[in-house]
Amino acid sequence: MAAKAYSSEMHSIRLGSSMITYELTRKDVKNVNLRIDAKGMIKVSASRRVPVDYIEDFLREKQEAILSAVERARQREMDREKEMDKAPRLYADHEQLRLLGRVLEIKVIKSRTEDISVEDNCLCFYVKNPQDVRHKEILYEKWLKAYQREVYERICHQVYDIFLQFGVSYPEIRIRRMTARWGSCQPYKGIITLNSRLIETPPACIEYVAVHEFSHLIYPNHSKAFHALMTKLMPDWKQRKKLLNSITEWN
């Protein structure tokens, strides 16, 4: 039997005084189903026959409970992230690291050949001496820089394909840790800089930042024309921006 195709899309709705983004998945279910995930994201599933207006009326009816559940989930996530960032890293079994929107557990494996790899929900450290914390730290920092470069360049090349029509040249991609921006663009120098912490966020968020910065190669400011281009090239960019700003707190 062929697998049933499900479709998901992001929507925004005002609940109380807040604009909330929720994910709507169309599948073969009898009722409108609602859940709040561990990060405080609202997940709704419903049949394709159920209108969006009906779904949003349903959410408004339950807005008090929804907003309360979202706040609790986000507070737990913020507390967990603060603990992850505060605690000194030993790069030992069961410690957690964030990559591409996922929380991965470290697994340390004694090996003659040293390497780090993502395997299922684990970040596996293959090292000669599992007790040498500083060596594991150096190994991870080297691996992470290469991983960031690989992921960012791949996404930027995919994004660049849609900008070829505007005749822009592929920019120099730089990566550094920034404390107040996700990315920056120097259009006259052809340089785009991406925040190294973006590697913690889902690919959809990295794609949004890349499209934003590539758009500055055409419009250096945040004019109406700039935002119109963003909407044309990435219609859901506002939802991606909200997702990005909701999941990672600046330290």
VOPAGU-2260 file (C-alpha; in pm, 1 decimal, decimal comma):
REM VOPAGU-2260
SITE   aa  ch    i         X         Y         Z
SITE  MET   A    0       0,0       0,0       0,0
SITE  ALA   A    1     135,4     341,9     -95,0
SITE  ALA   A    2     218,5     579,3     188,2
SITE  LYS   A    3     -35,5     855,9     238,2
SITE  ALA   A    4      94,0    1201,8     149,5
SITE  TYR   A    5      67,5    1460,4     424,1
SITE  SER   A    6     120,6    1832,4     371,8
SITE  SER   A    7     228,6    2088,0     630,8
SITE  GLU   A    8     227,8    2464,8     619,4
SITE  MET   A    9     289,6    2751,6     859,9
SITE  HIS   A   10      13,1    2996,6     956,0
SITE  SER   A   11      -9,0    3294,3    1188,5
SITE  ILE   A   12    -300,6    3388,1    1414,4
SITE  ARG   A   13    -359,6    3649,9    1683,2
SITE  LEU   A   14    -439,5    3490,0    2016,8
SITE  GLY   A   15    -503,0    3750,8    2281,7
SITE  SER   A   16    -238,4    4019,2    2236,3
SITE  SER   A   17      13,3    3788,9    2068,9
SITE  MET   A   18      74,3    3687,2    1708,5
SITE  ILE   A   19     132,8    3311,8    1719,2
SITE  THR   A   20     270,3    3085,8    1446,2
SITE  TYR   A   21     128,2    2736,2    1418,4
SITE  GLU   A   22     200,0    2439,7    1192,7
SITE  LEU   A   23    -101,0    2292,0    1013,2
SITE  THR   A   24     -68,3    1936,9     882,2
SITE  ARG   A   25    -333,8    1803,5     649,3
SITE  LYS   A   26    -395,1    1432,7     701,8
SITE  ASP   A   27    -677,3    1180,8     714,0
SITE  VAL   A   28    -811,0    1241,3    1065,3
SITE  LYS   A   29   -1168,5    1281,5    1187,4
SITE  ASN   A   30   -1112,5    1564,0    1434,4
SITE  VAL   A   31    -903,7    1878,8    1461,7
SITE  ASN   A   32    -607,9    1766,1    1672,8
SITE  LEU   A   33    -393,2    2006,8    1871,9
SITE  ARG   A   34     -64,5    1962,1    2056,6
SITE  ILE   A   35     213,9    2185,1    2186,9
SITE  ASP   A   36     561,7    2042,6    2129,1
SITE  ALA   A   37     855,1    2062,9    2370,5
SITE  LYS   A   38     973,0    2392,9    2218,9
SITE  GLY   A   39     629,0    2554,7    2251,4
SITE  MET   A   40     538,4    2518,8    1882,7
SITE  ILE   A   41     165,9    2476,5    1814,5
SITE  LYS   A   42      96,8    2170,5    1597,6
SITE  VAL   A   43    -247,8    2121,6    1444,1
SITE  SER   A   44    -362,9    1833,5    1226,4
SITE  ALA   A   45    -691,9    1824,5    1038,5
SITE  SER   A   46    -856,4    1681,8     729,3
SITE  ARG   A   47    -822,3    1874,0     403,5
SITE  ARG   A   48   -1199,0    1923,4     416,9
SITE  VAL   A   49   -1175,3    2142,2     728,5
SITE  PRO   A   50   -1144,0    2514,2     641,0
SITE  VAL   A   51    -866,2    2721,2     797,0
SITE  ASP   A   52   -1129,4    2961,3     937,6
SITE  TYR   A   53   -1287,0    2673,6    1131,6
SITE  ILE   A   54    -946,9    2566,0    1263,7
SITE  GLU   A   55    -860,8    2918,2    1376,8
SITE  ASP   A   56   -1199,1    2959,4    1548,8
SITE  PHE   A   57   -1115,3    2634,8    1730,6
SITE  LEU   A   58    -778,0    2779,7    1838,2
SITE  ARG   A   59    -937,7    3103,8    1958,1
SITE  GLU   A   60   -1183,0    2909,0    2171,9
SITE  LYS   A   61    -888,3    2741,0    2343,9
SITE  GLN   A   62    -653,2    3040,5    2337,1
SITE  GLU   A   63    -615,3    3073,4    2714,6
SITE  ALA   A   64    -504,8    2711,8    2755,1
SITE  ILE   A   65    -287,7    2731,0    2440,6
SITE  LEU   A   66    -103,5    3047,2    2545,6
SITE  SER   A   67     -45,8    2906,2    2892,4
SITE  ALA   A   68      93,3    2578,0    2751,2
SITE  VAL   A   69     314,9    2763,0    2500,4
SITE  GLU   A   70     457,2    2986,1    2773,3
SITE  ARG   A   71     532,9    2690,0    3000,4
SITE  ALA   A   72     700,7    2495,2    2717,8
SITE  ARG   A   73     910,9    2791,4    2607,2
SITE  GLN   A   74    1015,6    2868,5    2962,9
SITE  ARG   A   75    1125,2    2507,1    3010,3
SITE  GLU   A   76    1317,2    2523,5    2683,0
SITE  MET   A   77    1485,0    2852,2    2780,5
SITE  ASP   A   78    1580,3    2710,7    3120,9
SITE  ARG   A   79    1719,6    2396,8    2955,8
SITE  GLU   A   80    1919,8    2600,7    2703,5
SITE  LYS   A   81    2061,2    2821,2    2978,1
SITE  GLU   A   82    2171,5    2513,1    3168,9
SITE  MET   A   83    2329,1    2367,9    2854,5
SITE  ASP   A   84    2517,8    2693,5    2793,5
SITE  LYS   A   85    2622,6    2742,5    3158,3
SITE  ALA   A   86    2748,6    2394,8    3234,8
SITE  PRO   A   87    3117,8    2329,6    3161,4
SITE  ARG   A   88    3144,3    2081,5    2878,3
SITE  LEU   A   89    3315,6    1751,2    2941,5
SITE  TYR   A   90    3219,0    1611,3    2598,3
SITE  ALA   A   91    3106,7    1298,7    2780,6
SITE  ASP   A   92    2831,6    1046,1    2719,1
SITE  HIS   A   93    2477,1    1185,0    2738,0
SITE  GLU   A   94    2577,0    1552,6    2725,0
SITE  GLN   A   95    2364,4    1740,4    2473,2
SITE  LEU   A   96    2448,6    1969,8    2182,4
SITE  ARG   A   97    2217,0    2149,7    1939,9
SITE  LEU   A   98    2263,3    2106,5    1564,8
SITE  LEU   A   99    2020,9    2205,6    1287,6
SITE  GLY   A  100    1726,3    2234,1    1525,2
SITE  ARG   A  101    1789,5    1897,9    1690,8
SITE  VAL   A  102    1923,1    1816,2    2035,4
SITE  LEU   A  103    2185,4    1543,5    1998,6
SITE  GLU   A  104    2337,6    1333,4    2276,1
SITE  ILE   A  105    2711,9    1288,3    2280,8
SITE  LYS   A  106    2838,6     932,3    2260,2
SITE  VAL   A  107    3210,7     876,7    2319,4
SITE  ILE   A  108    3370,4     574,9    2152,8
SITE  LYS   A  109    3731,2     468,5    2197,3
SITE  SER   A  110    3892,9     434,9    1856,2
SITE  ARG   A  111    4233,4     433,6    1689,5
SITE  THR   A  112    4097,2     664,2    1420,7
SITE  GLU   A  113    3962,8     997,1    1549,6
SITE  ASP   A  114    3653,4    1157,0    1403,0
SITE  ILE   A  115    3311,2    1303,2    1489,2
SITE  SER   A  116    2991,2    1205,5    1310,7
SITE  VAL   A  117    2615,3    1251,2    1342,6
SITE  GLU   A  118    2449,1     911,6    1376,8
SITE  ASP   A  119    2073,1     900,6    1436,0
SITE  ASN   A  120    2015,6    1120,9    1743,9
SITE  CYS   A  121    2376,0    1100,9    1862,5
SITE  LEU   A  122    2690,6    1299,7    1801,8
SITE  CYS   A  123    2957,9    1030,1    1810,6
SITE  PHE   A  124    3311,0    1117,7    1923,4
SITE  TYR   A  125    3562,0     858,8    1803,9
SITE  VAL   A  126    3875,4     930,1    2009,9
SITE  LYS   A  127    4188,6     754,6    2126,1
SITE  ASN   A  128    4158,6     879,9    2483,9
SITE  PRO   A  129    3795,6     930,8    2599,2
SITE  GLN   A  130    3918,2    1096,0    2923,3
SITE  ASP   A  131    4106,0    1381,9    2752,6
SITE  VAL   A  132    3848,4    1663,3    2771,6
SITE  ARG   A  133    4065,2    1932,6    2611,7
SITE  HIS   A  134    4147,2    1711,0    2315,6
SITE  LYS   A  135    3776,9    1634,2    2261,4
SITE  GLU   A  136    3702,2    2007,2    2276,3
SITE  ILE   A  137    3965,7    2085,7    2012,3
SITE  LEU   A  138    3843,0    1799,3    1794,6
SITE  TYR   A  139    3483,0    1923,2    1821,4
SITE  GLU   A  140    3568,9    2286,2    1745,8
SITE  LYS   A  141    3760,0    2179,9    1434,4
SITE  TRP   A  142    3477,4    1949,7    1323,7
SITE  LEU   A  143    3210,9    2214,1    1392,2
SITE  LYS   A  144    3386,1    2477,8    1180,2
SITE  ALA   A  145    3405,0    2235,3     887,9
SITE  TYR   A  146    3041,3    2131,9     942,2
SITE  GLN   A  147    2926,2    2495,6     949,7
SITE  ARG   A  148    3115,5    2567,6     628,6
SITE  GLU   A  149    2967,2    2262,1     456,7
SITE  VAL   A  150    2607,4    2336,3     562,6
SITE  TYR   A  151    2617,8    2713,4     500,8
SITE  GLU   A  152    2784,3    2683,2     161,1
SITE  ARG   A  153    2536,8    2414,8      50,4
SITE  ILE   A  154    2238,4    2626,2     152,6
SITE  CYS   A  155    2388,9    2943,5       4,3
SITE  HIS   A  156    2449,5    2772,6    -330,4
SITE  GLN   A  157    2087,4    2652,1    -331,5
SITE  VAL   A  158    1967,7    3004,7    -254,4
SITE  TYR   A  159    2200,2    3152,8    -517,3
SITE  ASP   A  160    2025,3    2951,1    -787,5
SITE  ILE   A  161    1714,4    3170,1    -746,9
SITE  PHE   A  162    1923,9    3488,2    -760,1
SITE  LEU   A  163    2094,5    3405,6   -1091,3
SITE  GLN   A  164    1804,4    3575,9   -1269,0
SITE  PHE   A  165    1917,6    3908,4   -1117,4
SITE  GLY   A  166    2271,3    3880,8   -1248,6
SITE  VAL   A  167    2443,2    3896,1    -908,6
SITE  SER   A  168    2776,9    3727,9    -850,5
SITE  TYR   A  169    2817,2    3459,7    -584,6
SITE  PRO   A  170    2945,8    3639,5    -274,1
SITE  GLU   A  171    3223,4    3548,7     -36,2
SITE  ILE   A  172    3064,9    3363,0     256,5
SITE  ARG   A  173    3215,8    3436,6     595,8
SITE  ILE   A  174    3124,8    3275,5     928,2
SITE  ARG   A  175    3170,6    3428,6    1271,0
SITE  ARG   A  176    2994,4    3447,2    1604,8
SITE  MET   A  177    2780,5    3759,6    1635,0
SITE  THR   A  178    2590,3    3878,0    1940,8
SITE  ALA   A  179    2312,2    4086,8    1779,7
SITE  ARG   A  180    2265,6    3965,4    1422,3
SITE  TRP   A  181    2197,3    3641,3    1241,9
SITE  GLY   A  182    2373,2    3767,3     931,6
SITE  SER   A  183    2508,5    4073,1     754,0
SITE  CYS   A  184    2580,2    4177,4     396,4
SITE  GLN   A  185    2836,0    4411,6     242,2
SITE  PRO   A  186    2679,2    4440,0    -104,4
SITE  TYR   A  187    2948,1    4660,0    -258,6
SITE  LYS   A  188    3222,8    4422,8    -146,1
SITE  GLY   A  189    3024,0    4107,6    -227,3
SITE  ILE   A  190    3055,1    3966,2     125,6
SITE  ILE   A  191    2788,3    3787,8     330,2
SITE  THR   A  192    2861,8    3696,6     691,3
SITE  LEU   A  193    2654,5    3434,1     873,1
SITE  ASN   A  194    2636,3    3387,5    1247,7
SITE  SER   A  195    2808,4    3067,5    1355,9
SITE  ARG   A  196    2519,4    2997,4    1597,6
SITE  LEU   A  197    2281,0    2950,6    1306,1
SITE  ILE   A  198    2409,7    2592,2    1292,9
SITE  GLU   A  199    2195,0    2529,4    1602,6
SITE  THR   A  200    1874,2    2623,5    1418,6
SITE  PRO   A  201    1661,2    2430,3    1165,7
SITE  PRO   A  202    1766,4    2448,3     797,7
SITE  ALA   A  203    1451,3    2652,9     720,3
SITE  CYS   A  204    1586,4    2928,4     944,6
SITE  ILE   A  205    1931,3    2924,5     782,0
SITE  GLU   A  206    1761,4    2943,1     440,7
SITE  TYR   A  207    1563,6    3247,9     557,0
SITE  VAL   A  208    1878,7    3430,6     672,3
SITE  ALA   A  209    2057,6    3342,7     347,4
SITE  VAL   A  210    1770,3    3473,8     132,7
SITE  HIS   A  211    1756,8    3789,1     346,6
SITE  GLU   A  212    2127,7    3860,4     300,9
SITE  PHE   A  213    2131,7    3768,2     -69,3
SITE  SER   A  214    1841,1    4010,0    -119,7
SITE  HIS   A  215    2065,8    4286,4      14,0
SITE  LEU   A  216    2290,8    4230,3    -287,7
SITE  ILE   A  217    2002,2    4380,8    -486,5
SITE  TYR   A  218    1850,0    4617,7    -229,9
SITE  PRO   A  219    2108,0    4729,8      32,2
SITE  ASN   A  220    1837,0    4867,0     265,0
SITE  HIS   A  221    1510,7    4742,8     414,8
SITE  SER   A  222    1287,4    4926,4     171,1
SITE  LYS   A  223     943,4    4818,8      49,2
SITE  ALA   A  224    1113,8    4683,6    -262,9
SITE  PHE   A  225    1343,4    4469,8     -46,2
SITE  HIS   A  226    1051,7    4320,1     146,3
SITE  ALA   A  227     854,1    4269,0    -175,1
SITE  LEU   A  228    1148,7    4071,6    -315,9
SITE  MET   A  229    1170,4    3864,2       1,8
SITE  THR   A  230     799,8    3782,6     -20,1
SITE  LYS   A  231     828,1    3693,6    -388,5
SITE  LEU   A  232    1124,0    3459,7    -337,7
SITE  MET   A  233    1024,0    3318,5       3,2
SITE  PRO   A  234     651,3    3372,0      71,4
SITE  ASP   A  235     674,0    3230,2     425,2
SITE  TRP   A  236     978,7    3433,2     533,5
SITE  LYS   A  237     789,5    3603,9     817,7
SITE  GLN   A  238     696,9    3267,9     968,9
SITE  ARG   A  239    1057,2    3149,6     938,1
SITE  LYS   A  240    1179,8    3468,5    1103,6
SITE  LYS   A  241     940,2    3419,6    1395,0
SITE  LEU   A  242    1049,5    3059,6    1431,7
SITE  LEU   A  243    1415,3    3162,0    1431,6
SITE  ASN   A  244    1365,3    3430,3    1695,2
SITE  SER   A  245    1153,9    3201,9    1914,0
SITE  ILE   A  246    1394,9    2911,4    1947,5
SITE  THR   A  247    1729,9    3065,7    2028,9
SITE  GLU   A  248    1797,9    3318,4    2303,3
SITE  TRP   A  249    2102,7    3544,0    2273,7
SITE  ASN   A  250    2362,8    3485,8    2541,5
